[in-house]
């Protein structure tokens, strides 16, 4: 299986332009870019920034795999703020299409087991965004991890279009819910349009609300989550191949379902960011040479 290898440029903990330069230095094919605030905010991005972005991508032999439109908080669980969040998400989708990569990845909040008010709030927001994405021939891709794959599939199956799809992250499943990422690929095969490549270990019980937040529940702080990623007791991110993601079976599953999209490396550990990402790139490049 050959898939383009890429990185989340913000993972280098540098500004946009330095992130693109470092990605080029690692000889990857693509980058994913955050587009919520700063220079890439669709509400404020300038024509000069778009022009420079095109030039920097070409200079570093890169394409954009997707934009990240994660609005944080607890996703779309709070109906009272969803109109603003849906509108922002639409603008990010439009920017993604304009930049030539019609995928936006995000977290929508933890999908509840019961079809309660929170469920319906999330459903209504996703229905609107799915319809809008479909009208643009784009995808609004939910990242795996907050809930088991079977529950996410049941939620997606209820939506009228595939405009809301999946950004598959195997490590989130391993570290938080303890779900099987290999089976998860087969479960969500009709929806996967983008992937993150990350590894990690589940070390103890983890409440998904601590990591992803929930309406009426105070999540861990950003600093606390960053600390957990590197040295936590509930879960810990690791170098690729050193955690509990069974990559041989995982990549075989992606091949089985016919996935030909990008493999985007995400390292959330902030210490030694460049070296961590470099190790992950080399790990994937070596695997593809063997195959």
N, C-alpha and C positions, 0 to 999 in steps of 0.2 A: 504494500500500500504506500503510495506517495501522496502526501498532502503538503501544501505550502506551510512552512514554519514561520511563526511570527511572535511578537512580544507586545505586551501592554506598555506603551512608551512611558507612561507615568510611573511604572514600576521602578524605573531607574532613580526615582526621587530627585529628578532634575526638571528644568523647564521644558516646554514643548520642543524647542529647537535642539537642545542638547540631547533630549530623549531620542529624537529622530537620528541624530548623528551617531549615537551609541548603538542604536538598532542597526544602522548601516555598517558599523564597524564589526558587528557580529554576523554579517552576511545572511541575515534572515530575509524572507520575501515580503513580510507584511507587518503592519502595526495596528493595534487597536488604540483609539484615542478617546479620552474623556471629553465630553461635550456638554457639560452642565454649567460650568462657570469659567471665569478667566477668558483667555483669548479665543477659546473654542465655543463659548456660550453663543447659541444661535441668535440670541437677542442682541448681542453686541459685536459679533464677529464682523470684521471689516473686509472690504474687497482686497485690501493690501495683504491682510493675513491669509486670505484664500489663495492669493497669487503666490505668496511666499511659501505656503504649505505645498502647493503643487510643485514649486521649484525644488524644495527640500526633499520631497518624496522622490522626485526624478533623480536628484543628485545622489541619493542613497539607495537607488534601485528598490524602492519600496512601494507597496500598494496599501490601501486601508482595508482591513478585513471587516471592521465594524466600528461604530461609535459606542461608547458607554454612556447611557442616559440614566444611570441610577440616581434617583432623587432622594435616597436615604430615608431616614425616619422609619415608618412602618408601611412603606409602599402605598397601596391604594386602599388601605383598610378604613380610613376616615373619610366618609362621604362628604363631610363639610369642606374639605380642602381639595377634593378630587378634581373639580373643574379646572383649577389652576394647574394641578399636576398633569392632567390629561392634555391641556393646551401646551404646556412646556414640552411634554413628550412628543406631541405632534410636530413642534418646531424642530426638535432634534431629529425626528424621522425625515423631515424635509431636507435638513442639512445633510444627512447621511446620503440621501438620494442624489443631491447636488454634487457631493464629493465622490460619487461613483461607487459607493458601497452601501447598498440598501438594507443594512442590518443595524439595529440598535439593541444592545443588551441591557438588562436591568434586573432589579429585584422588585417584585410586586407585593411583598409581604408574605407571611406564612399562610398558605391556604388552609382554612379550618376544616376539621373533619365533618362538622355539621354545616348544613346550609342555613346559617344564621345571617344576621344583618351584616356582619363583616364580610362573609362570603359573597353576599349579594352586592355589596359595595365594590368589592374587588372585581366581581363578574361584570358589572355594568361598565366600569372603567376599561376593562380589557376588551369588552365587546366593542366599545367606541374606538379604541386604539387598533383593534384587529381590523375593523372595517376600514379605518383610515389607512393603515399600512397596506391592506390589500389594494386600495385605490391607487397607491403609489407603486405597486408591485414590490413591496418591501416587507420586512419582518420585524416585529417587536418581540425580542427573544428573552424569555424568562430564564434566569440562571437557576440551575438545580442546587439543592442542598437544604432549604428550609423545611421541606416536607418530603416524605417518601415519593419515589417516582410514580407509583401507582395512583397516589392521591392527585399529583399534578396532572397525570394523564386524564383522570376522570374529570378534572376541572377543564382542561383544554378540549376534551371531547364535547363538552356542552356548548362551546363557542361556535358561532355560525361559519367562521372562516379559519384558515390557518395563518392569518395575519399575525396572530400571537403564536409564537413558536418557542423553541428551546435553545438556550445557550448551555451546553452540557459541561458541567464541572465535576469530575469524578471525586476529587479530594474533598469538596464540600460534603458530599454524601458520606464518604468514609469518616470524616472527622466529626460531623455534627449529628446526623441521624443514624449513622451506622448502616445505611442502606447499601445494597450491592450495586456498584457502578456498572458492572458488566451486564447484569440483568436489566439495569436501568436503561442502558442503550437500546436493548430490544424492546423494552416497554414503551419508550418514547420515540421509537424509530421514525414515526410519521411526522415528527415535529422538530427534529434536530437540524438546525441550520448553521450553528457555530459552536466551537468548543474552546474551553480553557484547559490547559495542561498544567496540572499542579499535583503535588503529592503530600501526604501527611499521615498522621496516626491519631486514632481515637484512644485517649488514655483514661477516660472516665466518663461519667454521666455528663451530658451537655444539654442544657435547655436551649432549644433553638431561639427562644425569645431573647436570651442574653446576647446572642450573636446578631440576630436579624431584627430585633425589636418587634413589638406588637402594640396595638392600640390599647392604652391603659396600662402598659407594662414598661417599666424603665429598663432599657437595655444596658449592657456594659458600655463604658465610655470607649472612645476611639483608642485612647492610650491603653486601656485595659485589654481590649481585643488585640492590639498590636503586641502587647506583652504575652498574651496567650499564644499567639501565632508562633512566637520564638521560644517560649519557655513555660508554657501553660501546663496545668495539671489535667484539664479536660481534653484538650487536643493540641497537637503541635504540627505546624507545617514542616516538611523536610525537603531535602534535595530530591530531585527526581530519581526514582529507583530505590530510595532509602525508606520509603513509607509503606503504606498498606494498600495503595492502588495497584492492582494486578495488571500491569501495563501490557503484558503479552496478550492476555485475554481481552483486555479493554480495547486495544487497537484492532484485534481480530473482530470484535463485535462491531466496531465502526466500519471495518471493511465489509463485513457481512451485510450491513444495512445499506451499503452503497454510499457512505459519506465521503465526499470528495472535497470538503471545505477546509478551512484553515485550522491549524493546531496552534492556538495562541497561548504562549507561556505567561502564566501569572504567578509572580512571587510577591507575597504580601509582607514578608519579613523585610524590615527597613534597614537592618544591619547588613553591610557588605552587599548592597543591592545589585551592583553590576556583576560581581563575581557569582552571586546566586543565579542570576539570569543567564550568564555565560555558561555555567555548568549545565543548566537546563537545555540551552540551545545545543550544546555539544552532545548531550545525551540523546536528543531527538535526531540530530544529524547522523550520529553513529548508528542508530537503529535503522535509519533509512538506507544507509550504505550497505548494511548487512542484508537487507531485504532486496 
